[in-house]
Amino acid sequence: MFKQLLVSLMLVSVLACGSKPRVSLKEEETLKPSAQHEVIAKEVANILENISYKKVAMGDSISNIVFTNLLNSVDMGKVYLLQSDIDDFEQYRNSISQDFREGDLSAPFYMFNQYAKRYIESMEYALSQVDVEHDFTKDEEYINNREKLGWFKTKDELNDQWRKRVKYDLLNLKLIGSDTTSMEKHKDVLRSRYKNLISQAKKIDANEVFQVVMGSLTDAVDPHTTYYNPFFAQAFNESMSNTLEGIGAQLMLENETVKITDIVAGGPAFKDKRLKVNDRIIGVAQGDGEFEDIVGWRLDAAVSKIKGPKGTKVRLRIIPAGQDMTSQPKVIELTRDKIVLAEGSAKYEIKDVKGDDGANYKVGVISLPKFYIDFDAVRRRDPNYKSATRDIRYILDTLKQKDVQAVVLDLRNNGGGSLQEAIELTGLFIDQGPVVQVKDVRNRVEINSDRDAGVAWDGPLGVMVNRFSASASEIFAGAIQDYGRGLILGSTTFGKGTVQSALDMSRFISTTSRLLLKASEANEDVKKNENVPAGAPEFGQINVTMGMYYRVSGSSTQHRGVEADVEFPSQFSADKFGESSEKSALPWDSIKPASFKRVADLNDVSKTLKEKHEKRIKKSPAYGFLLEDIRKFNEEDSIPKVSLNEVKLKAERDKFRKENRDRINEQRKFLGMPLWEEGKPQPQNEFDFILDESLTVMTDFIRMKR
């Protein structure tokens, strides 16, 4: 036993004194990767080369993409770095991915440190320009996003950009403020803004840099493969389950303090009622422990102290909203609990729709933002686990009791979620059979089927989709279309046909690596990350593409998406939005169809409904509003410029506001709603032509089904 331990310690010693990093990161203020970061990076590179679906070698070509991704991550607008910085970085362009394979992160950290230095320099220069006299009568222009332009060659050119930025910020504050607000007040606001940005930039730690660096690697391989550090891994998993454990408050950082921005309904803070929106948290204590002052902390560090497992107690020191920071704080004790995030859950409403025949129809509309499931509760065999399918089954029972004649499932902007949920949700509308085929890294095809007999709804069904309906949404919509079970309404979907597995990185960290990390902590006085939230994976998590899915017809949705049976125009083009716009995306292909029995052949029905739809919308003023909105959205200047002349900028904004108000009032007049008056806040957009017309299509479908 002693001999094995001695050998292990000798091995750790050798590893700890291993290959020298390519770039020296010596300065005290420089952010450096930890030994844990280096171990994780090496294992992630190994996963991408040997385990992932694409199996991408860490060579020159991928290095070039990683290099570009990293530059875009920090300075896509080209407003911080100089051409001399880029020239200096060029030495790493063709070798940076090979460094990941060796666990050497010195080059990307060097690049980030130079960016961070330039960022703070720019902010400090901007701060110095606040009190400079600015001439708002002079004709000059400011370009906010310089992505399509070159890098600044000199510091003077860069400083002139930031002089214009300060001038624009002051002019913007002047134009949106009241006539009685002095320029000195506007300057106070801007000083505070820039000081806060500088303060937050100086708080960035190595873990945040590591997240950015790893993103530049994974995005180069596949747009849907992502490494999450422990903090983001927990946030992702909570999002997938639509639940979280904590006090039930949304937080933001404002002027060095953590502020409450929202209280989650049903959570401990909501039930307690003492914590209010805009209260500030200045101290946190675990149970009966000592308080820690969190003023000036980064938000993720503060959140990790406030959140915690269900049933544990936390005490908060609070400065109530509206009171000065010097006020006597109050102490609130809360018991953390599991909270269901209602805003991400399935919801329904019943619409009374007048058909072309003059009759009224009742249609149930179910909105599903994502395909969620509480995996942790499932693993614990909790019989009341939260899932999209369970919620929608209950909703369908309710809609049947209310005698709806059709159901529309709104999956617009639903980016996906659980593959299993997509399969089980499909099973609510078909009576057993294959739903999706999945091809793995070894080219083996597995058919995933609904095995539950019976359906929860057998009446007319519509599924609404758009360009941002992706992944699980496309599996569901594709299956409904292939089975002829319902109509797909909207525009072509995103085109994501890949399957990701969430892998806890601790599975890949060897015993030797763990010993190395312990040695690093002991020898280099490296502290473990104290901000890892309770229950989060210690080494983070990688969501890696492990397969492609195919419809039962054999066609992949990759790149092509799911095409609607009844189409609507979209403002989002395929070359700018969706899978086909991603350079690292996998290509489309197809496999052998699965054996399945169609419920119905809706081809002729779809053709008739489409003809009726097209005739109807051509006569509709609402359709004209939609086309105008699309035209406005796609109007863009190749290099957008803003005038810094006060009279000209005010005239441009007044013209835009008038055009916007006139367009909105046209819509409100058509809908018989009160008009938006000058000087009053803009009313909420209650106009959803695509939903309204989809419901009318469903009334046609109901009559044809009869």
Secondary structure, DSSP 8 states (H G I E B T S, - for coil): -HHHHHHHHHHHHHHHT-S--SS----TTS----HHHHHHHHHHHHHHHHTSSS----SHHHHHHHHHHHHHHHHTT-SS-BHHHHHHHGGGTTTHHHHHHHT--HHHHHHHHHHHHHHHHHHHHHHHHTTS---TTS--EE-S--TTS--BSSHHHHHHHHHHHHHHHHHHHHHHS-TTS-HHHHHHHHHHHHHHHHHHHHT--HHHHHHHHHHHHHHHH-TT-EEE-HHHHHHHHHHHHTEEEES-EEEEEETTEEEEEEE-TTSHHHHH----TT-EEEEEEETTS--EE-TT--HHHHHHHH---TT-EEEEEEE-TTS-TTS--EEEEEE-EEEE-GGGS-EEEEEEEE-TTS-EEEEEEEE-S-B-B-HHHHHTT-TT--BHHHHHHHHHHHHHHTT-SEEEEE-TT---B-HHHHHHHHTTTSSSEEEEEEEETT--EEEEEE---S-S--S-EEEEE-TT--THHHHHHHHHHHTT-SEEEES------EEEEEEEGGGG--HHHHHHHHHHHHHS-----TT--TTS-TT-EEEEEEEEEE-TTSBB-TTT----SEE---SS-TTTSSGGG-TT-----B--------S---HHHHHHHHHHHHHHHHT-HHHHHHHHHHHHHH---SS--EE--HHHHHHHHHHHHHHHHHHHHHHHHHTT-----TTS--------HHHHHHHHHHHHHHHHH-
